[in-house]
Amino acid sequence: MLARQRHRVIMEMLQTQQSLRTIELAKYFGVTDETIRRDLEQLDAEGKLLRTHGGAVGIERRGEDLPLQKRLKENREAKLAIAKKAVSFVSPSETILLDASSTVLALAEIMPDFNLTVITNSHDCVAALSAKKNVRVVSTGGLYDPVSRSFGGAMAWNVLRKFAVDKIFFSCNGIDLERGASEAVDFHAEFKENALPFCAKKILMCDSSKFGLRSTRYFASMEDIDLLITEDTASPFVENLAGKAEVL
């Protein structure tokens, strides 16, 4: 079978399977592991799939932002589990930044009521924290986006220049371990891209559904991220991130 024929069959397989293993593909096609690795490398270079350690996964592309209320319902249990782990990285007297993602909103909802300064561009994070008497909440303000119920633009990220931010907790629309974290719309990508340099430690909260999903606009490379918190179903994606990934 010619290489281009194998490529077509591999892509057809990924329409019904979430991931493929190199060793299994080699047996299926009756070729060497090295031949399959070259096939996968070429398909990855063409943006048709995403290479992983020992195989490949399909790529989903999301080109538009989803309303917050819809995102809140997606993978809710995983987001809550990730949020519970993220809480362990929050210490009293810190200044932290929360983005406007639904995963980070789960963190805001369970945030301990102790001495803490929280800066956020999320209307819903402000509401979730408002009943916590010991938490000082700072809203960035700025241009309001009704879809995500969040603020952005230069006015929003310029507020961060006035603070020494210990940690940022943020999420993304998609994550590619080669290219980094991406968002569906510039509005959110620009806020995070401009906010990250002001934060001492950068913590990405991301459930497994985001891996292999490449959205329109990249805003951070894997080198920019200090810690990735995800659930155990993401293990095949992050097994090469020893010391950087916190898997539940």
Salt bridges, closest charged atoms under 4 A:
GLU12 OE2 - ARG8 NH1 3.14
GLU34 OE1 - ARG37 NH2 3.28
GLU34 OE2 - ARG38 NH1 3.90
ASP39 OD2 - ARG6 NE 2.61
ASP39 OD1 - HIS7 NE2 3.08
ASP44 OD2 - ARG214 NH2 3.77
GLU46 OE1 - LYS48 NZ 3.20
ASP65 OD2 - HIS188 NE2 2.80
GLU94 OE2 - LYS167 NZ 2.80
ASP99 OD2 - LYS192 NZ 3.06
GLU109 OE1 - ARG76 NH2 3.10
ASP124 OD2 - ARG149 NE 2.69
ASP145 OD2 - HIS188 NE2 3.79
ASP176 OD2 - ARG214 NE 2.73
GLU183 OE2 - LYS192 NZ 2.59
ASP186 OD1 - ARG217 NE 3.42
GLU193 OE1 - ARG217 NH2 2.99
GLU246 OE2 - LYS85 NZ 3.33
